[in-house]
């Protein structure tokens, strides 16, 4: 049986320092520092970082975390998340979550952390300066930044099978989780008359498989850095998604991907072969056509639309749910809701994308843009449309166009506020977050798979957390409650 698809979302946010020096690294540092300055500071532990390891069986020479990541602000929060400066952007990496609904809740908590960060930093900046944050994926000038996902997988599953069977999903899921974008930004797309795309990221992908994340981006990323027991687990590091504001889109992005990965683990595709003849061409072609009529070629000779591929995957997922159950994606309640909404949004897309504007970012944004164009008589290349596009993603409540829309909510504001400071109870993030809440002054550093305690005597004490499904509230809540100090905790853990 497929293992639990523990998951998480990492979002690099767009940043604009009005009146600043134009250095996004320093602006991002100011932003993150302003938020964490009033918190008990616990830094990130880079001991086990190895982003150069490749799932195809080799490690790139000099595989180590980029230097910029090791010396800029890099904090662990009490909700189990990581908040830091990455590639000149503020990044919020959610704690490990057990299902798509929990992943959505902590993704929304990340947005709230960034809003609070803006408020904090703008109090400190000189008059005439302010920092503005956008939850998007490109600057409109050919530079793209990522929204990555992570899924726990069984190490025994051949990576070649993962690659072959997940690629059709990655190339086509943008029909419901694309964030939408005016125009194009890459040389390959120029001169093709493309006015609007489903995805902010799709045109930036140049390879089917690879290790890079910023150059020659691959549809399937081969980074082999499990942040868990490497003999049992792998972490599928997904770089192909957009940053979503619509809650249903985020829920489906994570939920459908977890289900397709479960199908792959349990070899549940049967005779269905959706292998794409040219994945890079396909992901771009799908993005370029908001009518959803474009067909892509399968390796077996068929032509098929992106929505039709998603229908086939949904059919397989329904059968899987009936045959195997849905424990691996968080249980029947969340799993069945993913299936229900998957079907609902595909029906809506087939009828008219406007029908799903309350659930799908690209459809919501397109409605806004079309109304603005009609009201002002604009052509698609008018710079005002690019400004409307950007304002959709503005995280300031008073400026955000998304915030003015009547989109469907799956998590409550109170649930989001709680997730800003409280970790999920269902993964090892609970142990990490609770240790920080209780004994931050005694925690020297932390990362995904360990916490290092400083008890004031040599040596430092590292507590490994190599199983993402250990360290949950069920496992350690009583242990933590019964420990009067970090020393007491470590003694109990050693006993």
NULONU-414521 format. One record per residue (C-alpha): residue in three letters; y negated, x, z. Coordinates in steps of 0.1 Angstrom, whole numbers, padded with zeros to 4 digits, always signed. Example, Ala and Ser with C-alpha at 12.3 -4.5 7.8 and 13.67 -1.06 7.14 Angstrom:
<nodes>
ALA+0045+0123+0078;SER+0011+0137+0071;
</nodes>
This chain:
<nodes>
UNK+0000+0000+0000;UNK-0036+0011-0007;UNK-0054+0026+0023;UNK-0085+0010+0037;UNK-0114+0016+0013;UNK-0139+0030+0039;UNK-0171+0033+0020;UNK-0208+0042+0021;UNK-0240+0044+0001;UNK-0263+0074-0003;UNK-0297+0066-0017;UNK-0324+0090-0028;UNK-0357+0072-0028;UNK-0386+0077-0051;UNK-0417+0091-0034;UNK-0454+0092-0043;UNK-0479+0110-0021;UNK-0513+0095-0030;UNK-0540+0121-0026;UNK-0514+0148-0017;UNK-0507+0182-0032;UNK-0480+0169-0056;UNK-0452+0187-0038;UNK-0424+0161-0033;UNK-0404+0184-0011;UNK-0432+0187+0015;UNK-0441+0150+0011;UNK-0404+0140+0018;UNK-0403+0164+0048;UNK-0435+0148+0062;UNK-0420+0114+0058;UNK-0386+0121+0074;UNK-0402+0141+0102;UNK-0426+0113+0110;UNK-0397+0090+0116;UNK-0374+0113+0136;UNK-0402+0130+0157;UNK-0399+0103+0184;UNK-0361+0104+0184;UNK-0338+0128+0201;UNK-0333+0153+0173;UNK-0297+0162+0163;UNK-0294+0183+0132;UNK-0268+0183+0105;UNK-0238+0207+0108;UNK-0231+0224+0074;UNK-0199+0241+0086;UNK-0176+0221+0065;UNK-0198+0214+0034;UNK-0181+0224+0001;UNK-0197+0204-0027;UNK-0184+0229-0053;UNK-0147+0220-0048;UNK-0134+0202-0079;UNK-0107+0175-0078;UNK-0092+0190-0110;UNK-0079+0219-0089;UNK-0105+0246-0088;UNK-0136+0256-0068;UNK-0167+0267-0086;UNK-0177+0302-0077;UNK-0201+0303-0047;UNK-0193+0267-0037;UNK-0216+0259-0008;UNK-0243+0235+0001;UNK-0275+0242-0019;UNK-0299+0263+0001;UNK-0326+0237+0001;UNK-0303+0213+0021;UNK-0297+0238+0049;UNK-0332+0245+0060;UNK-0352+0213+0055;UNK-0353+0184+0079;UNK-0318+0169+0082;UNK-0311+0145+0110;UNK-0282+0124+0123;UNK-0293+0089+0135;UNK-0278+0068+0163;UNK-0265+0043+0137;UNK-0242+0071+0124;UNK-0263+0077+0093;UNK-0277+0109+0079;UNK-0314+0110+0070;UNK-0328+0140+0052;UNK-0346+0157+0023;UNK-0324+0162-0007;UNK-0335+0174-0041;UNK-0372+0167-0033;UNK-0364+0131-0022;UNK-0359+0114+0011;UNK-0323+0103+0013;UNK-0306+0079+0036;UNK-0268+0082+0037;UNK-0252+0052+0054;UNK-0225+0056+0080;UNK-0189+0050+0070;UNK-0183+0012+0066;UNK-0151-0008+0065;UNK-0161-0032+0037;UNK-0187-0043+0011;UNK-0206-0066+0035;UNK-0209-0039+0061;UNK-0220-0014+0034;UNK-0247-0039+0023;UNK-0259-0043+0059;UNK-0264-0005+0064;UNK-0279-0001+0029;UNK-0305-0027+0039;UNK-0310-0008+0072;UNK-0318+0023+0051;UNK-0346+0004+0035;UNK-0359-0006+0069;UNK-0358+0031+0080;UNK-0378+0041+0050;UNK-0404+0013+0057;UNK-0408+0025+0093;UNK-0411+0060+0080;UNK-0439+0050+0057;UNK-0457+0034+0086;UNK-0452+0064+0108;UNK-0463+0090+0083;UNK-0493+0071+0070;UNK-0507+0070+0106;UNK-0507+0108+0105;UNK-0521+0115+0071;UNK-0557+0123+0065;UNK-0580+0096+0053;UNK-0575+0088+0016;UNK-0539+0099+0016;UNK-0507+0077+0019;UNK-0471+0080+0010;UNK-0454+0052-0010;UNK-0416+0048-0013;UNK-0397+0031-0041;UNK-0360+0022-0042;UNK-0354+0030-0078;UNK-0337+0057-0099;UNK-0362+0072-0123;UNK-0398+0082-0125;UNK-0403+0070-0161;UNK-0408+0105-0173;UNK-0372+0115-0178;UNK-0363+0124-0142;UNK-0335+0105-0125;UNK-0324+0105-0089;UNK-0292+0091-0076;UNK-0277+0063-0056;UNK-0242+0074-0048;UNK-0212+0056-0033;UNK-0182+0069-0015;UNK-0147+0055-0012;UNK-0117+0067+0009;UNK-0086+0072-0013;UNK-0051+0083-0008;UNK-0047+0120-0017;UNK-0014+0113-0033;UNK-0029+0093-0062;UNK-0032+0115-0093;UNK-0068+0121-0101;UNK-0061+0117-0138;UNK-0050+0082-0132;UNK-0081+0074-0111;UNK-0103+0087-0139;UNK-0086+0068-0167;UNK-0085+0035-0149;UNK-0119+0035-0131;UNK-0140+0046-0160;UNK-0140+0012-0178;UNK-0153-0004-0146;UNK-0180+0022-0141;UNK-0192+0018-0177;UNK-0194-0020-0175;UNK-0201-0031-0139;UNK-0238-0026-0147;UNK-0238-0062-0161;UNK-0241-0073-0125;UNK-0253-0043-0106;UNK-0278-0027-0130;UNK-0313-0025-0116;UNK-0330-0029-0150;UNK-0356-0007-0167;UNK-0383-0010-0193;UNK-0378+0013-0223;UNK-0359+0046-0224;UNK-0364+0081-0211;UNK-0339+0103-0229;UNK-0341+0120-0264;UNK-0308+0103-0275;UNK-0323+0068-0270;UNK-0358+0074-0286;UNK-0365+0057-0319;UNK-0338+0030-0314;UNK-0362+0002-0305;UNK-0348-0003-0270;UNK-0372-0024-0250;UNK-0353-0032-0219;UNK-0320-0019-0203;UNK-0296-0032-0177;UNK-0294+0001-0159;UNK-0319+0027-0147;UNK-0292+0054-0147;UNK-0268+0048-0176;UNK-0287+0067-0203;UNK-0287+0098-0181;UNK-0249+0102-0183;UNK-0237+0128-0207;UNK-0200+0135-0199;UNK-0170+0115-0190;UNK-0157+0138-0162;UNK-0174+0167-0143;UNK-0187+0182-0111;UNK-0224+0181-0117;UNK-0247+0155-0102;UNK-0281+0165-0116;UNK-0274+0180-0150;UNK-0249+0168-0176;UNK-0241+0139-0153;UNK-0205+0127-0156;UNK-0194+0091-0153;UNK-0166+0102-0130;UNK-0177+0129-0105;UNK-0150+0154-0095;UNK-0164+0166-0063;UNK-0135+0171-0039;UNK-0151+0171-0005;UNK-0132+0145+0015;UNK-0150+0148+0049;UNK-0116+0140+0063;UNK-0081+0153+0065;UNK-0077+0169+0030;UNK-0039+0166+0031;UNK-0041+0128+0034;UNK-0074+0117+0019;UNK-0098+0122-0009;UNK-0133+0108-0011;UNK-0143+0094-0045;UNK-0179+0104-0049;UNK-0195+0079-0073;UNK-0228+0088-0089;UNK-0229+0063-0117;UNK-0247+0034-0099;UNK-0282+0021-0096;UNK-0302+0015-0064;UNK-0301-0023-0058;UNK-0325-0045-0040;UNK-0306-0078-0047;UNK-0280-0082-0019;UNK-0254-0098-0040;UNK-0256-0070-0065;UNK-0250-0044-0038;UNK-0222-0065-0023;UNK-0205-0067-0057;UNK-0211-0031-0066;UNK-0192-0019-0036;UNK-0167-0048-0033;UNK-0155-0048-0069;UNK-0152-0010-0070;UNK-0131-0010-0038;UNK-0108-0036-0053;UNK-0104-0017-0086;UNK-0096+0015-0066;UNK-0070-0005-0047;UNK-0054-0016-0080;UNK-0053+0020-0090;UNK-0037+0032-0058;UNK-0010+0005-0059;UNK-0004+0009-0097;UNK-0013-0027-0102;UNK-0027-0025-0137;UNK+0007-0031-0152;UNK+0005-0031-0190;UNK-0033-0037-0191;UNK-0050-0007-0207;UNK-0088-0008-0208;UNK-0093+0029-0216;UNK-0125+0034-0235;UNK-0125+0053-0268;UNK-0159+0069-0260;UNK-0170+0062-0224;UNK-0204+0079-0226;UNK-0213+0060-0258;UNK-0200+0028-0241;UNK-0220+0031-0209;UNK-0252+0036-0229;UNK-0245+0008-0254;UNK-0239-0017-0226;UNK-0271-0008-0209;UNK-0292-0010-0241;UNK-0283-0047-0247;UNK-0295-0073-0222;UNK-0280-0100-0244;UNK-0246-0087-0233;UNK-0233-0092-0269;UNK-0226-0055-0276;UNK-0189-0046-0280;UNK-0173-0013-0271;UNK-0142+0003-0286;UNK-0110+0007-0265;UNK-0087+0036-0272;UNK-0060+0012-0282;UNK-0081-0002-0311;UNK-0096-0034-0296;UNK-0133-0041-0294;UNK-0145-0059-0263;UNK-0177-0068-0245;UNK-0186-0055-0210;UNK-0183-0090-0195;UNK-0149-0094-0210;UNK-0137-0061-0194;UNK-0150-0074-0161;UNK-0131-0107-0166;UNK-0099-0087-0172;UNK-0105-0066-0141;UNK-0112-0098-0120;UNK-0079-0113-0133;UNK-0060-0082-0121;UNK-0078-0082-0088;UNK-0069-0119-0082;UNK-0033-0112-0088;UNK-0035-0081-0066;UNK-0049-0102-0038;UNK-0021-0128-0041;UNK+0006-0101-0042;UNK-0007-0075-0017;UNK-0034-0092+0004;UNK-0069-0078+0009;UNK-0066-0058+0041;UNK-0076-0026+0023;UNK-0110-0040+0014;UNK-0119-0053+0048;UNK-0096-0084+0051;UNK-0092-0118+0035;UNK-0127-0132+0044;UNK-0147-0104+0028;UNK-0122-0098+0000;UNK-0120-0134-0011;UNK-0158-0136-0011;UNK-0160-0106-0034;UNK-0136-0123-0058;UNK-0155-0156-0056;UNK-0189-0140-0063;UNK-0174-0118-0090;UNK-0163-0149-0108;UNK-0195-0168-0102;UNK-0217-0140-0115;UNK-0196-0135-0146;UNK-0198-0172-0154;UNK-0235-0171-0149;UNK-0239-0141-0172;UNK-0220-0158-0199;UNK-0240-0190-0197;UNK-0275-0173-0194;UNK-0285-0142-0174;UNK-0314-0163-0160;UNK-0287-0182-0141;UNK-0280-0151-0119;UNK-0316-0140-0114;UNK-0311-0147-0077;UNK-0282-0123-0075;UNK-0287-0096-0101;UNK-0316-0072-0102;UNK-0319-0066-0139;UNK-0319-0104-0146;UNK-0346-0110-0119;UNK-0368-0082-0132;UNK-0364-0093-0168;UNK-0377-0128-0158;UNK-0407-0113-0142;UNK-0414-0091-0172;UNK-0410-0118-0197;UNK-0434-0141-0178;UNK-0459-0113-0175;UNK-0456-0105-0212;UNK-0461-0141-0222;UNK-0491-0146-0199;UNK-0509-0115-0212;UNK-0496-0114-0248;UNK-0481-0079-0243;UNK-0458-0058-0265;UNK-0429-0041-0247;UNK-0445-0007-0250;UNK-0476-0017-0230;UNK-0480+0005-0200;UNK-0486-0025-0177;UNK-0450-0035-0181;UNK-0439-0001-0168;UNK-0462-0007-0138;UNK-0446-0041-0131;UNK-0412-0024-0134;UNK-0421+0001-0107;UNK-0437-0024-0084;UNK-0405-0044-0084;UNK-0390-0014-0064;UNK-0420-0008-0040;UNK-0407-0010-0004;UNK-0441-0020+0010;UNK-0436-0057+0018;UNK-0471-0066+0007;UNK-0467-0049-0026;UNK-0431-0054-0036;UNK-0425-0078-0064;UNK-0388-0081-0054;UNK-0399-0093-0020;UNK-0417-0123-0036;UNK-0386-0135-0053;UNK-0362-0161-0039;UNK-0331-0140-0041;UNK-0299-0147-0022;UNK-0294-0131+0012;UNK-0260-0122+0026;UNK-0272-0105+0058;UNK-0298-0116+0083;UNK-0330-0097+0092;UNK-0317-0095+0127;UNK-0284-0079+0115;UNK-0304-0054+0095;UNK-0326-0045+0125;UNK-0296-0040+0147;UNK-0280-0017+0120;UNK-0311+0006+0121;UNK-0300+0019+0155;UNK-0265+0007+0162;UNK-0234+0021+0143;UNK-0207+0001+0127;UNK-0179-0006+0152;UNK-0151-0003+0126;UNK-0151+0034+0117;UNK-0155+0068+0133;UNK-0193+0063+0128;UNK-0191+0043+0161;UNK-0181+0074+0181;UNK-0207+0096+0163;UNK-0235+0071+0169;UNK-0226+0063+0205;UNK-0224+0100+0214;UNK-0259+0104+0200;UNK-0272+0074+0219;UNK-0258+0085+0252;UNK-0260+0123+0251;UNK-0282+0135+0223;UNK-0295+0164+0244;UNK-0260+0177+0247;UNK-0251+0174+0210;UNK-0258+0207+0191;UNK-0251+0192+0157;UNK-0229+0167+0139;UNK-0216+0158+0105;UNK-0192+0133+0090;UNK-0160+0148+0104;UNK-0170+0165+0137;UNK-0195+0166+0165;UNK-0205+0199+0182;UNK-0214+0196+0219;UNK-0235+0222+0238;UNK-0226+0219+0275;UNK-0248+0248+0285;UNK-0220+0273+0287;UNK-0202+0292+0259;UNK-0186+0284+0237;UNK-0199+0253+0219;UNK-0173+0225+0218;UNK-0164+0209+0185;UNK-0147+0175+0185;UNK-0130+0169+0151;UNK-0130+0134+0136;UNK-0107+0139+0106;UNK-0097+0103+0102;UNK-0124+0078+0093;UNK-0104+0050+0108;UNK-0102+0067+0143;UNK-0132+0067+0167;UNK-0138+0030+0162;UNK-0150+0007+0190;UNK-0114-0005+0195;UNK-0103+0032+0200;UNK-0131+0047+0221;UNK-0154+0020+0236;UNK-0136+0021+0269;UNK-0133+0059+0268;UNK-0171+0062+0263;UNK-0179+0036+0289;UNK-0157+0054+0315;UNK-0173+0089+0308;UNK-0202+0098+0330;UNK-0212+0128+0310;UNK-0203+0148+0279;UNK-0182+0171+0300;UNK-0163+0141+0314;UNK-0158+0128+0278;UNK-0145+0162+0266;UNK-0122+0165+0296;UNK-0107+0130+0289;UNK-0103+0138+0252;UNK-0085+0170+0261;UNK-0063+0154+0287;
</nodes>
